[in-house]
Amino acid sequence: MTTDTRSTTPLAQDEASEPVNHSVPDQTVPGEPAEISISVVWASPDQIESVSLVLPVGTHVQQALERSGLLQKYQPAGLAIFGQRCDPTRLLCDGDRLELCRPLVVEPKAARRRRALHREKVRNIKKKMPIDDLTV
């Protein structure tokens, strides 16, 4: 059974959720439904699109992406579960938040260089400013 709940919320209203320990696989009890509940999330600078799914136990990341419909809308640069990068072949656990990662806007090294140059310019300008201007 697949349940699909879509929502789009502003970024400021995003609710944090607790990460799930992935080192221990889910133990299913005989007689209980073998389903997991996950959410698939795409976040842009101004909004978040989230899809909640109920999937059978043993579902892989790739299968969840196909059922969510977000893969057809967006071109993710990577995949993560609670911020930890993952492969499309990874098994999902109950309560997982599967995140579609956006490509970087600026390469981190280039951004750091640009910030360092800016700080250097600000320091040089402050050194040239007179401390006491008595010409007034």
ABEGO torsion letter per residue (X at the ends): XBBBBBBBBBAAABBBBBBBBAABBBBBBBGBBBBBBBBBBBBBAABBBBBBBBBBBGBBAAAAAAAAGAAAABBBABBBBGGBBBBAABBBBBGBBBBBBBBBABBAAAAAAAAAAAAAAAAAAAAABBABBAAX
